[in-house]
């Protein structure tokens, strides 16, 4: 392996270039200082044009979104033409590269593992052949430009110093060598298999290893540290990403489903700082954690999971626990969607404001208020779709790269400052990445193309903007995705199952139904205790399975894949059927943790399910009549059971999950009590249970539910009126988390007055250890009482459905208040419902469906997000129950929402809306 100036030809062996002693390693700090001195003496004047320059980089002003020019207050003349640093070549298409603004040099490792150093004019300065059988996983400059590190799997780090360019050193674990070591990489370094690397601002290089350990080298002190094979807090899998704190003394490392924070040169124990990623069954987050970024203060950490269009973002508050280290608490999330596109870049601004840029040209600003413990978000459209990436510039501007130009955006003025056009690319060539290549007086970016070409694109000098002045204004009721107006065409029947086909209903033996949008299948538990599954494709019955004679309390498909249906039978257990297998229903009849559906004992009285709920990760939580519960994972088939800390004192009657990729949580309710978990590793909730006790001896207008942890309602400025108190206790019927997990809505009634139902909205605070009541609703003035509820958007609006013996109504509640007189409701003054409301539901996009008994018949009404009437149509009989399902983003149900209605005389209809 030779290090040669590009003009020379390789000699058989140039010992003067390869040999050296460890004393050279010990003097690297001196060489780094010499490099800094040399840089200060470099002439900063722009070089004359060379053959590598190409005639593009045309400067223009104006915003591409508006089409109208803006004042481009740039300093000096327009920028020079772009320079090709690396030409298009097949060997360069998979190259890894890094640019050092301090050195004004580009380092590249091509597919043949040839390391090249290229200056800012595109001229090749040096090259060195790394072990060709190796695979480079990282190339990066120390932030000051003193050292370049190229890291290979099983090969360690190769260190190149600009102050002594004829030498390269190799670091393998605890040893250094001035020769590129020979011999098989696999045999020599099976214990030192690097899969991640990163420089800190203080000149520390960390290597993450495939066994979950890491190695660290400090340039300034020449210290090395390598975690032991079984140190406390070690990751279970290979290190996939990491980030250094702003001072360079705090290190966060991520693996497939864990993030841990430590101060590695002081203490490598991370027992108190682990946070988990909960991968959903649909594998949208393939690869687990992929990128970590500390905020400028180090008090927030951004974590990315997934890849390509499935990148998801979670923000964690980093809480210092003293000797116990740091604790990570999730405070906000951002996800891709068809409307805003995929997450292309995330940049921390001053004041710990996170800027997230999406492929469709949207910027999401996120600010976490530590005092109020609230996340404020704002969504802005800054350019057209086709965004590739973005980088911050020294001036405070954001350079946004699209396939046709680089837009320089001012985050304070919220406007495009300038636009620099890129040259048209050949057919089938696309822009791949953008990186900063800027010094304060010479702003520029490096753009990479799919054909391997790398170009340095100069940008105009702009006045410095102070990003501390960036303000985040809430987008309406929350930072929801931009919604399209709802419209309904001609609803039509997709599937009709008659009583003769098995859809039997009797008043004491009611019919239950569940729809799978993904599989386009309808599941029915009929009055004869049979599970039937019908296909909408041809109306064929694909399953007819007898069940034990017992009341059915739950029937629903797994929302993660839509392939597994679960049902609960009082006193008899849980039934599970998977469409892929074609096998019969499996009965789960015991509190067993082995994952097999076997009876724990002959007596199943301890396994009497009273409620159940699915998470979007494919976990089924089942609450029991004795206050215990169990969770079954449909992916791993593992079962977790409640311990003493999680068990309720009364039957569990309601539950719901926070469907978070990064921090899921489960809430379960029994009489007077709601318990909320911070995550779900084991079924115990030490220090996270919230018990709601009613005030004793209070009047009807007295204190509402209060918590010993939170004193609910005592500091709620948005409380419309206090919830009613009852000395006998509350019976919870339904729990609903908002999509963002910020609020929990509870539907309950006093034990002595079942008709006096009420909805109470709680804000989830203090790492989910506190619930604060912010709103309540007891029904309409006409006497309608709440019976169901649904959320719209992330944390925006709760839709509450109420009914009486003759009517029904719908009301939108904004958790933050704002006045009930300004909140939409239906029916409006002067109108009335067509009859008693039988059932109602709402999709996350705001489509409301309600069915009514019209006396011998039925009607379905569809309302928009503002509760405006969209359509209505007659039903085939008197409705008994209904359910509404939003369109899927894949599969056969992508055309529109589906409404399922069962009837008093039996039968079920599936409507495509």
C-alpha positions in Angstrom: 0.0 0.0 0.0 1.6 3.2 -1.2 1.1 6.9 -0.6 2.3 8.8 -3.7 2.1 12.3 -5.1 0.0 11.9 -8.2 2.9 12.8 -10.6 5.0 9.9 -9.5 4.9 6.3 -10.6 4.9 3.5 -7.9 8.3 2.1 -7.1 8.7 -1.5 -5.9 8.8 -0.4 -2.3 9.4 3.1 -1.0 10.4 2.5 2.5 10.9 6.2 3.3 7.2 6.7 2.8 6.0 3.6 4.6 8.3 3.2 7.5 8.1 5.2 10.7 8.2 4.9 14.4 5.6 5.5 17.0 7.3 8.7 17.9 5.6 10.2 14.8 2.3 9.3 16.3 3.2 10.9 19.6 4.0 14.2 17.8 0.7 14.4 15.9 -0.5 17.3 18.0 2.5 19.3 16.9 1.8 18.5 13.3 -1.8 19.5 13.7 -0.7 22.9 15.1 1.7 23.3 12.1 -1.2 22.6 9.8 -3.2 25.3 11.4 -0.3 27.8 11.0 0.1 26.8 7.4 -3.6 27.4 6.8 -3.4 30.9 8.2 -0.7 31.7 5.6 -2.7 30.4 2.6 -3.7 33.1 0.1 -7.5 33.2 0.1 -7.8 34.8 -3.3 -9.9 32.9 -5.8 -7.9 30.7 -8.2 -8.0 31.3 -11.9 -10.4 29.1 -13.9 -9.1 25.6 -14.7 -10.2 22.8 -16.9 -12.3 21.4 -14.1 -14.7 24.4 -14.1 -18.0 24.1 -15.9 -20.2 27.0 -17.0 -23.0 26.7 -14.6 -24.0 28.3 -11.3 -26.1 31.1 -12.8 -27.2 33.5 -10.1 -30.8 34.6 -9.9 -33.1 36.1 -7.3 -36.6 35.5 -6.3 -38.7 32.8 -4.7 -39.6 29.8 -6.9 -42.8 29.4 -4.9 -44.2 32.9 -5.6 -42.4 33.6 -8.9 -41.9 37.3 -7.9 -38.4 38.6 -7.3 -37.2 39.5 -3.8 -34.5 41.9 -2.9 -31.2 40.0 -3.0 -29.1 41.9 -0.6 -25.9 40.0 -1.4 -22.5 41.4 -0.7 -20.2 42.0 -3.7 -20.5 40.4 -7.1 -22.5 37.2 -8.0 -20.7 34.0 -7.3 -18.2 32.4 -9.7 -18.9 29.3 -11.8 -19.1 25.9 -10.2 -16.0 23.6 -10.2 -16.0 19.9 -10.8 -13.9 18.3 -8.1 -14.5 14.7 -9.1 -15.6 13.8 -12.6 -18.4 11.4 -13.4 -17.1 7.9 -13.4 -18.5 4.5 -12.6 -15.8 4.0 -9.9 -17.1 7.1 -8.2 -20.8 6.3 -8.0 -20.4 4.4 -4.7 -17.6 6.6 -3.4 -17.5 8.0 0.1 -16.3 11.6 0.4 -15.8 14.5 2.9 -15.0 18.1 2.3 -13.0 20.2 4.8 -13.8 24.0 4.5 -10.8 24.7 6.8 -8.4 22.8 4.4 -10.4 23.5 1.3 -9.8 19.9 0.3 -12.0 17.0 -0.7 -11.2 13.5 0.5 -12.6 10.6 -1.6 -12.5 6.8 -1.2 -13.6 5.1 -4.5 -15.0 1.6 -5.1 -11.4 0.3 -5.4 -10.6 1.7 -1.9 -8.3 4.3 -3.3 -8.1 7.3 -1.0 -7.6 10.6 -3.0 -7.0 14.1 -1.7 -8.3 16.8 -4.1 -7.9 20.6 -3.6 -10.6 23.2 -4.1 -9.7 23.6 -7.8 -10.2 19.9 -8.6 -6.5 19.0 -8.8 -5.4 15.7 -7.3 -2.8 16.2 -4.6 -2.3 12.8 -2.9 -3.5 9.3 -3.1 -3.1 6.2 -1.0 -4.3 2.6 -1.6 -6.2 1.3 1.3 -6.6 -2.5 1.7 -8.6 -3.3 -1.4 -10.4 -6.2 0.2 -11.8 -3.8 2.9 -15.0 -1.8 2.8 -14.9 1.9 3.8 -17.8 2.8 6.1 -16.7 6.4 7.0 -14.5 9.2 5.8 -14.4 12.4 7.7 -12.2 15.4 8.7 -11.5 16.5 12.2 -13.6 19.8 12.4 -10.4 21.9 12.4 -9.0 20.0 9.4 -6.0 18.7 11.2 -6.6 15.0 10.6 -8.5 12.9 8.0 -9.9 9.6 9.1 -10.9 6.8 6.7 -12.5 3.8 8.6 -12.8 0.4 7.1 -14.8 -2.6 8.4 -12.3 -4.9 10.1 -9.5 -2.5 9.1 -9.7 0.2 11.8 -9.1 3.9 11.1 -6.5 5.2 8.6 -5.3 8.6 9.7 -3.8 11.2 7.3 -2.2 14.5 8.5 -2.1 17.4 6.1 1.0 18.7 7.9 2.9 15.5 6.9 1.1 14.3 3.8 3.6 11.5 3.0 2.6 9.5 6.0 -0.5 7.5 6.9 -1.2 5.8 10.2 -3.5 2.9 11.0 -5.4 2.6 14.4 -6.6 -0.8 15.3 -8.1 -0.8 18.7 -5.3 0.0 21.2 -2.4 0.0 18.7 -1.1 2.4 16.1 1.1 1.7 13.1 2.7 3.9 10.5 2.4 1.1 8.1 -0.8 -0.2 6.5 -0.8 -3.6 8.2 -0.7 -6.6 6.0 -2.5 -9.9 6.4 -6.1 -10.9 6.2 -8.4 -8.3 7.7 -10.9 -10.9 8.8 -8.3 -13.0 10.7 -6.5 -10.0 12.1 -9.4 -7.9 13.3 -12.4 -10.1 14.0 -12.5 -8.4 17.4 -12.4 -4.9 16.0 -15.2 -4.7 13.4 -16.1 -1.0 13.0 -19.6 -0.1 11.6 -19.8 3.6 12.6 -17.4 6.6 13.2 -17.7 10.2 14.1 -15.5 13.2 15.1 -16.4 15.5 17.9 -15.8 19.3 17.9 -13.0 18.7 20.4 -11.1 16.4 18.2 -12.2 13.0 19.6 -12.8 10.1 17.1 -15.2 7.3 18.1 -15.6 4.0 16.4 -18.7 2.0 16.9 -18.3 -1.8 16.7 -20.6 -4.5 15.5 -20.6 -6.2 19.0 -22.1 -3.1 20.6 -18.8 -1.8 22.1 -16.9 1.3 20.9 -13.3 2.7 20.8 -12.3 6.3 21.2 -9.2 8.3 20.4 -8.5 11.8 21.6 -6.3 13.9 19.3 -5.3 16.5 22.0 -4.3 14.1 24.8 -3.4 11.1 22.6 -5.6 9.0 24.9 -7.4 5.9 23.7 -10.3 4.2 25.3 -12.0 1.0 24.4 -15.1 -0.3 26.1 -14.9 -3.8 27.5 -16.7 -6.6 26.0 -19.4 -6.8 28.7 -19.4 -3.3 30.2 -22.6 -2.0 31.9 -25.0 -0.5 29.5 -23.5 -2.1 26.4 -25.7 -2.2 23.3 -27.1 -5.5 22.3 -26.4 -4.9 18.6 -24.0 -3.1 16.4 -23.6 0.7 16.6 -25.5 2.3 13.7 -25.2 6.0 14.6 -24.0 8.5 17.1 -23.5 12.2 18.0 -21.2 14.2 20.2 -22.5 16.9 22.5 -21.6 20.5 21.7 -18.7 20.5 24.2 -17.3 17.2 23.0 -17.6 15.4 26.3 -21.0 13.8 25.9 -21.6 10.9 23.5 -24.8 9.4 22.3 -24.7 6.1 20.4 -27.6 4.3 18.7 -28.1 0.7 17.6 -31.0 -0.9 15.9 -33.5 -0.1 18.7 -31.6 1.7 21.4 -30.0 5.1 22.1 -27.7 5.6 25.1 -25.9 8.7 26.3 -22.6 8.8 28.3 -19.4 10.6 29.0 -17.1 8.0 27.6 -13.7 9.1 29.0 -15.2 9.3 32.5 -17.8 6.6 32.7 -19.0 4.1 30.1 -22.0 2.9 32.1 -25.3 3.8 30.5 -27.8 1.9 32.7 -29.9 5.0 33.4 -29.9 6.5 29.9 -31.3 3.9 27.6 -34.3 4.7 25.4 -35.9 2.2 23.0 -37.2 2.3 19.5 -40.3 0.1 19.0 -40.3 -1.1 15.4 -43.8 -1.6 13.9 -44.6 -4.9 12.1 -44.8 -3.2 8.7 -41.1 -2.4 8.9 -41.4 1.2 7.9 -38.4 1.9 10.1 -36.1 -0.8 8.6 -32.6 -0.5 10.1 -33.6 1.1 13.4 -31.8 4.3 14.5 -29.8 5.8 11.7 -28.8 9.3 12.8 -28.4 11.4 16.0 -28.0 15.1 16.4 -27.5 17.2 19.6 -28.9 20.7 19.7 -26.6 23.6 20.1 -27.2 23.7 23.9 -26.9 19.9 24.2 -30.2 19.8 26.1 -32.1 18.2 23.2 -31.3 15.2 21.0 -32.8 14.4 17.6 -33.0 10.8 16.6 -33.8 9.4 13.2 -35.1 6.0 12.5 -35.7 4.3 9.2 -34.3 5.1 5.8 -35.2 6.7 2.5 -38.9 7.8 2.4 -39.5 6.0 5.7 -37.3 8.3 7.9 -39.0 9.3 11.2 -37.8 11.8 13.7 -38.1 12.0 17.5 -36.8 14.8 19.8 -35.6 13.8 23.2 -35.0 16.1 26.2 -31.6 15.3 27.7 -32.1 15.6 31.5 -29.0 15.6 33.7 -29.4 13.2 36.6 -26.1 14.0 38.3 -24.2 10.8 39.2 -26.8 8.7 37.5 -26.0 10.2 34.1 -28.6 11.6 31.8 -32.2 10.6 31.1 -33.8 10.8 27.7 -37.5 11.9 27.6 -39.4 12.0 24.3 -40.9 15.4 23.7 -42.0 15.4 20.0 -42.0 13.5 16.7 -42.2 14.2 13.0 -43.1 11.6 10.4 -43.3 11.4 6.6 -46.7 11.6 4.9 -48.0 11.8 1.4 -48.8 15.5 1.7 -45.6 16.8 3.1 -43.3 14.1 1.8 -40.3 12.3 3.3 -37.9 13.9 5.8 -34.8 15.0 3.8 -32.9 17.1 6.3 -32.9 18.3 9.9 -31.0 21.3 11.2 -30.6 22.7 14.7 -30.9 26.5 14.9 -30.0 28.7 17.8 -32.4 28.6 20.7 -32.8 24.8 20.2 -35.2 25.2 17.3 -35.3 22.2 15.1 -35.8 22.8 11.4 -37.1 19.8 9.4 -37.2 19.9 5.6 -39.3 17.5 3.6 -39.2 16.4 0.0 -42.3 18.3 -1.0 -40.8 21.6 0.0 -42.2 22.0 3.5 -40.3 23.2 6.6 -41.5 22.1 10.0 -40.2 24.3 12.9 -40.2 22.6 16.3 -39.4 24.3 19.7 -39.6 22.6 23.1 -40.5 24.8 26.0 -38.8 23.3 29.1 -40.7 25.5 31.5 -44.2 24.8 30.1 -43.2 21.3 28.9 -44.9 21.9 25.6 -43.9 21.5 22.0 -44.7 24.3 19.6 -44.7 23.4 15.9 -45.2 25.3 12.7 -45.4 24.1 9.1 -44.3 26.3 6.2 -44.2 25.8 2.4 -40.8 27.2 1.2 -40.4 25.7 -2.3 -41.7 23.2 -4.8 -41.4 19.5 -4.4 -38.2 17.7 -5.4 -36.0 18.7 -2.4 -32.9 16.5 -2.1 -31.3 18.0 1.1 -30.3 21.1 3.0 -27.3 22.4 4.9 -26.8 25.5 7.2 -24.5 28.2 6.0 -22.2 30.4 8.2 -24.4 33.4 7.5 -27.4 31.6 9.2 -29.1 30.9 5.9 -30.2 27.5 4.8 -29.1 26.1 1.5 -31.8 23.9 0.0 -30.9 21.7 -2.9 -33.4 20.7 -5.6 -32.7 19.0 -8.9 -32.6 22.3 -10.8 -31.1 24.8 -8.3 -29.9 25.6 -4.8 -32.2 27.9 -2.9 -30.8 30.0 -0.1 -33.6 30.5 2.5 -33.7 33.0 5.3 -35.3 31.4 8.4 -35.8 34.7 10.1 -37.5 36.5 7.2 -39.0 33.2 6.0 -38.2 34.0 2.4 -35.9 32.9 -0.3 -32.9 35.2 -0.5 -31.2 34.0 -3.7 -31.4 31.0 -6.1 -28.4 29.5 -7.8 -29.3 27.4 -10.8 -27.6 24.1 -11.5 -26.6 22.8 -14.9 -29.0 20.4 -16.6 -28.1 16.9 -15.8 -27.9 14.0 -18.3 -30.8 11.8 -18.7 -31.2 9.2 -15.9 -28.8 11.2 -13.7 -30.1 12.7 -10.5 -28.9 14.8 -7.6 -28.0 12.6 -4.6 -26.7 14.8 -1.8 -25.5 18.2 -0.7 -22.9 19.2 1.9 -21.6 22.5 3.2 -18.3 23.7 1.8 -18.4 27.2 3.2 -16.1 29.6 5.0 -17.5 32.8 6.4 -16.2 34.8 3.4 -16.7 32.1 0.8 -20.1 30.4 1.0 -20.4 27.3 -1.1 -21.9 23.8 -1.2 -20.8 20.5 -2.6 -23.4 18.7 -4.7 -23.2 15.0 -5.6 -24.8 13.3 -8.6 -25.7 9.7 -9.2 -23.1 9.4 -11.9 -20.3 10.1 -9.4 -19.7 13.7 -10.2 -18.9 16.0 -7.2 -19.0 19.8 -7.8 -18.3 22.8 -5.6 -21.0 25.4 -6.2 -20.2 28.9 -4.9 -23.0 31.0 -3.4 -23.3 34.7 -3.0 -22.2 36.4 0.2 -25.3 37.5 2.2 -25.7 39.5 5.4 -25.6 37.4 8.5 -29.0 36.6 10.0 -29.4 35.9 13.7 -31.2 32.5 14.0 -31.9 33.3 17.7 -34.7 35.5 16.3 -36.5 32.6 14.7 -40.0 32.3 16.2 -42.2 29.3 16.0 -45.9 30.1 15.7 -48.4 27.3 16.2 -50.1 26.3 13.0 -53.8 26.6 13.8 -54.7 24.1 16.5 -51.5 22.1 15.9 -48.8 21.4 13.4 -50.9 18.9 11.4 -50.2 18.0 7.8 -51.9 20.3 5.2 -55.3 18.8 4.7 -57.1 18.5 1.4 -60.8 19.5 1.3 -63.0 16.4 1.9 -65.3 15.3 -0.8 -67.6 12.3 -1.3 -68.5 10.8 -4.6 -71.2 8.1 -4.9 -71.0 5.7 -1.9 -71.6 2.1 -3.0 -72.0 -1.2 -1.4 -68.7 -3.2 -1.5 -70.0 -6.3 0.4 -73.4 -7.4 1.8 -73.6 -10.4 4.1 -77.2 -11.5 4.8 -78.6 -13.4 7.9 -79.0 -16.5 5.8 -75.2 -16.4 5.1 -74.4 -16.3 8.9 -74.8 -12.6 9.9 -77.2 -13.5 12.7 -78.2 -11.1 15.5 -80.3 -11.5 18.6 -80.8 -8.9 21.3 -79.3 -11.1 24.0 -76.6 -12.5 21.6 -75.5 -9.5 19.6 -73.6 -9.6 16.3 -70.1 -8.1 16.2 -68.2 -7.2 13.1 -64.6 -5.9 12.1 -63.2 -4.8 8.8 -59.6 -5.2 7.4 -58.9 -2.4 4.8 -55.6 -4.1 4.0 -57.1 -7.6 3.3 -60.5 -6.4 2.2 -62.1 -9.0 4.5 -65.0 -8.7 7.0 -64.9 -10.7 10.2 -68.2 -11.5 12.1 -69.0 -13.1 15.4 -72.6 -14.0 15.1 -75.4 -14.9 17.6 -74.5 -18.7 17.3 -70.9 -18.0 18.6 -69.3 -18.5 15.2 -66.4 -16.6 13.7 -67.0 -16.0 10.0 -64.6 -14.2 7.6 -65.9 -13.0 4.2 -63.8 -11.6 1.3 -65.0 -8.5 -0.5 -63.3 -9.6 -3.7 -65.9 -12.3 -4.4 -68.2 -12.4 -1.4 -66.9 -15.9 -0.5 -66.8 -17.1 3.2 -63.1 -18.0 3.8 -63.6 -19.1 7.4 -66.4 -20.5 9.5 -65.1 -21.5 12.9 -67.2 -22.4 16.0 -66.3 -20.6 19.2 -67.0 -21.4 22.9 -70.4 -20.2 24.1 -69.6 -16.9 25.8 -70.3 -13.2 25.3 -67.9 -11.5 22.9 -66.6 -8.2 24.2 -64.0 -7.3 21.4 -63.4 -8.0 17.8 -60.8 -6.2 15.7 -58.1 -6.7 13.1 -54.4 -5.9 13.8 -53.9 -2.4 12.5 -50.3 -2.9 11.6 -50.8 -5.5 8.9 -54.5 -6.2 8.8 -53.9 -9.9 8.7 -54.6 -11.0 12.2 -58.0 -10.7 13.9 -58.4 -11.0 17.7 -61.6 -11.5 19.7 -62.3 -11.8 23.5 -64.9 -14.1 25.1 -65.9 -13.5 28.7 -64.6 -16.3 31.0 -63.2 -18.2 28.0 -60.1 -16.3 26.8 -58.9 -14.7 23.6 -59.2 -16.0 20.1 -56.5 -15.3 17.4 -56.8 -16.0 13.7 -54.3 -15.1 11.0 -55.4 -14.9 7.4 -52.1 -16.0 5.9 -52.0 -19.3 7.7 -55.5 -20.5 6.9 -55.6 -22.5 10.1 -58.4 -22.5 12.7 -58.7 -20.0 15.5 -56.2 -20.4 18.3 -57.5 -19.9 21.8 -55.3 -18.1 24.4 -56.7 -19.1 27.8 -54.0 -18.6 30.4 -51.6 -15.9 31.7 -48.6 -17.6 30.1 -45.4 -15.9 29.0 -44.0 -18.6 26.7 -45.7 -17.3 23.7 -47.8 -20.4 23.1 -51.5 -20.4 23.2 -51.9 -23.1 25.9 -54.0 -23.3 29.0 -52.1 -22.4 32.2 -54.4 -24.5 34.3 -57.8 -26.1 34.1 -59.3 -23.1 35.9 -59.6 -20.2 33.5 -61.4 -17.9 36.0 -58.2 -15.8 36.3 -58.3 -15.2 32.5 -61.6 -13.4 32.1 -61.0 -10.6 29.5 -63.1 -7.5 29.9 -61.4 -5.2 27.4 -58.7 -5.2 24.7 -56.9 -2.8 22.4 -54.4 -3.1 19.5 -51.3 -0.9 19.0 -50.1 0.0 15.5 -47.0 -2.0 16.3 -49.0 -5.2 16.4 -49.3 -5.6 20.2 -52.6 -6.7 21.8 -53.3 -5.6 25.4 -56.0 -7.6 27.2 -57.5 -6.3 30.5 -59.0 -8.9 32.9 -61.8 -8.8 35.4 -59.4 -9.2 38.3 -57.4 -6.1 37.4 -54.5 -7.9 35.8 -53.6 -7.7 32.1 -51.5 -9.3 29.4 -49.9 -8.2 26.2 -49.3 -10.4 23.2 -46.9 -9.4 20.4 -48.2 -10.5 17.0 -44.7 -10.3 15.5 -42.7 -12.3 18.0 -45.7 -14.2 19.6 -44.3 -13.3 23.0 -46.6 -12.7 25.9 -46.0 -10.3 28.8 -48.1 -10.4 31.9 -48.7 -7.7 34.6 -46.8 -7.7 37.8 -47.9 -6.3 41.1 -47.0 -2.7 40.0 -49.3 -2.8 37.0 -52.3 -4.6 38.4 -55.5 -2.7 39.0 -57.8 -3.3 42.0 -60.9 -3.6 39.8 -61.8 -4.9 36.4 -60.0 -3.2 33.5 -62.7 -1.6 31.4 -60.9 0.5 28.8 -57.4 1.1 27.3 -55.5 2.7 24.5 -52.0 3.0 23.1 -49.8 5.9 22.1 -48.8 4.8 18.7 -45.3 6.2 18.8 -42.4 4.6 16.9 -40.0 5.9 19.5 -41.9 6.0 22.8 -45.1 3.9 22.8 -47.2 3.9 25.9 -50.3 2.0 27.2 -53.1 3.4 29.3 -55.5 1.1 31.1 -58.5 2.2 33.2 -60.6 0.6 35.9 -62.9 2.2 38.4 -61.4 5.5 39.5 -58.0 4.6 38.1 -56.0 5.3 35.0 -52.4 3.9 34.7 -50.1 5.1 32.0 -46.8 3.3 31.1 -43.7 5.2 29.8 -42.9 2.3 27.4 -43.5 -1.4 27.4 -40.5 -3.4 28.2 -42.1 -5.4 31.0 -45.7 -5.1 32.2 -44.8 -3.1 35.3 -45.2 0.6 35.8 -43.1 1.5 38.8 -43.5 5.3 39.4 -45.7 5.8 36.4 -49.1 5.0 37.7 -51.6 7.8 37.8 -54.6 7.2 40.1 -57.6 9.4 39.7 -59.6 9.7 43.0 -62.8 11.5 43.2 -63.4 14.3 45.7 -65.4 13.1 48.7 -68.4 15.0 49.9 -68.3 17.4 47.1 -71.3 19.0 45.6 -72.4 18.6 42.0 -70.3 21.6 41.0 -67.4 20.7 43.2 -63.9 19.4 42.6 -63.4 16.9 39.7 -61.1 14.0 39.5 -57.9 14.7 41.2 -54.6 12.9 41.2 -52.1 12.7 44.1 -49.4 13.3 41.5 -50.9 16.1 39.5 -53.8 17.7 41.4 -55.8 17.5 38.2 -57.5 20.7 37.2 -55.9 22.8 39.9 -53.8 24.8 37.3 -55.7 24.3 34.1 -56.4 27.6 32.4 -58.3 26.0 29.6 -60.9 24.2 31.8 -64.4 25.0 30.4 -66.1 23.8 33.6 -65.0 21.3 36.3 -66.0 17.7 35.8 -68.7 16.5 38.1 -67.7 14.6 41.2 -69.4 11.5 42.5 -68.7 9.8 45.9 -69.3 6.3 44.4 -66.6 6.5 41.7 -66.3 6.7 37.9 -66.6 3.8 35.5 -64.4 4.4 32.4 -65.9 3.3 29.1 -63.3 4.6 26.6 -59.8 6.0 26.5 -58.4 7.8 23.4 -54.8 9.2 23.1 -54.3 11.9 20.5 -52.1 10.9 17.7 -49.2 13.0 19.0 -49.6 11.5 22.5 -50.0 15.0 24.1 -53.6 14.4 25.3 -55.7 11.6 26.7 -59.5 11.7 26.4 -61.5 9.7 28.8 -65.2 8.8 28.5 -66.7 7.8 31.9 -69.9 7.9 34.0 -70.6 7.9 37.7 -71.4 4.4 39.1 -74.7 5.6 40.5 -75.8 7.4 37.3 -74.8 5.5 34.1 -76.7 7.9 31.9 -74.7 10.9 33.1 -71.7 10.2 30.9 -68.9 12.8 30.5 -65.7 13.4 28.5 -62.6 14.7 30.3 -59.5 15.8 28.4 -56.2 15.3 30.1 -52.8 16.8 29.1 -50.0 14.2 29.5 -47.1 15.9 31.2 -43.9 15.2 33.2 -42.7 12.2 31.2 -46.2 10.7 31.3 -46.3 10.8 35.1 -48.8 13.6 35.3 -52.3 14.0 33.9 -53.7 17.5 34.0 -57.4 18.0 33.2 -57.8 20.8 30.6 -61.4 20.3 29.3 -64.6 18.4 29.9 -67.9 18.0 28.1 -71.1 16.6 29.6 -73.4 16.8 26.5 -75.6 19.2 24.5 -78.2 21.5 26.1 -80.8 19.4 24.4 -79.9 16.5 26.7 -77.7 14.4 24.4 -75.0 12.5 26.4 -71.5 11.5 25.1 -71.1 7.9 24.0 -68.1 7.9 21.7 -65.2 10.1 20.6 -62.4 10.3 17.9 -59.4 12.5 17.4 -58.7 14.6 14.2 -55.1 15.4 13.3 -52.1 14.9 15.7 -53.3 16.9 18.8 -55.8 19.2 17.2 -59.4 18.4 17.8 -61.5 15.8 19.7 -64.8 14.9 18.0 -67.4 14.0 20.6 -70.6 12.1 19.7 -73.6 12.4 21.9 -77.1 10.9 21.7 -80.5 10.7 23.4 -83.6 8.6 22.9 -84.7 10.8 20.0 -81.7 12.6 18.6 -77.9 12.9 18.3 -75.2 15.5 18.0 -71.6 16.0 17.1 -69.2 18.6 18.7 -65.5 19.4 18.1 -63.5 20.2 21.3 -60.1 22.0 21.0 -58.0 20.8 24.0 -56.3 24.2 24.4 -59.7 25.9 24.8 -60.8 28.9 22.7 -64.4 29.0 23.6 -67.2 26.5 23.1 -69.1 29.1 21.0 -66.4 29.0 18.4 -66.1 25.3 18.1 -68.0 23.5 15.3 -71.1 21.5 16.1 -73.8 19.6 14.3 -76.7 20.0 13.9 -76.6 23.7 13.8 -79.4 25.9 15.0 -82.6 25.3 13.1 -81.7 21.8 12.1 -82.3 18.5 13.7 -81.0 15.0 13.5 -83.0 12.5 11.4 -83.5 10.3 14.5 -81.8 8.6 17.4 -78.0 8.3 16.7 -77.0 4.7 16.7 -73.3 5.1 16.1 -70.7 7.5 14.8 -67.0 7.7 14.1 -64.3 9.9 12.5 -61.2 9.4 10.5 -57.9 11.2 11.4 -58.5 13.4 8.3 -61.8 14.6 9.7 -64.4 12.6 7.8 -67.3 12.0 10.1 -69.9 9.2 9.6 -73.0 8.8 11.7 -75.9 6.4 11.3 -79.5 7.0 12.6 -82.6 5.0 13.3 -85.4 6.6 11.3 -88.2 4.4 12.6 -88.3 1.2 10.4 -85.3 2.2 8.5 -81.9 4.0 8.7 -79.8 6.7 7.2 -76.1 7.4 7.1 -74.8 11.0 7.2 -71.3 12.1 6.2 -69.8 15.3 7.6 -66.5 17.2 6.9 -63.8 18.4 9.2 -65.8 21.5 10.1 -68.9 19.3 10.6 -70.4 20.5 7.4 -72.8 18.1 5.7 -71.3 16.3 2.7 -73.7 13.5 1.8 -76.4 11.2 3.2 -77.8 7.9 1.9 -80.4 5.4 3.0 -79.6 2.1 4.7 -81.1 -1.3 4.1 -82.7 -1.5 7.6 -82.6 -0.3 11.1 -78.9 0.1 12.0 -77.5 -1.6 15.2 -73.8 -0.7 15.1 -71.2 0.8 12.8 -67.5 1.3 12.3 -65.5 3.6 10.0 -62.1 2.9 8.5 -59.7 5.5 6.9 -58.2 4.8 3.5 -55.0 2.7 3.6 -51.8 4.0 2.0 -51.3 0.7 0.4 -53.3 -2.4 -0.6 -56.7 -2.7 -2.2 -58.4 -0.2 0.1 -56.6 2.9 -1.1 -59.5 4.4 -3.0 -61.5 5.8 0.0 -62.8 5.2 3.5 -65.1 2.3 4.3 -68.3 2.3 6.4 -69.5 -0.9 8.0 -73.1 -1.2 9.3 -74.8 -4.1 11.0 -78.6 -4.2 11.4 -81.2 -5.1 14.0 -82.6 -7.8 11.9 -79.2 -9.2 11.1 -76.9 -8.7 8.2 -73.9 -6.5 7.5 -73.1 -4.0 4.7 -69.7 -2.6 3.8 -69.9 0.8 2.0 -67.0 2.3 0.0 -67.3 6.1 0.5 
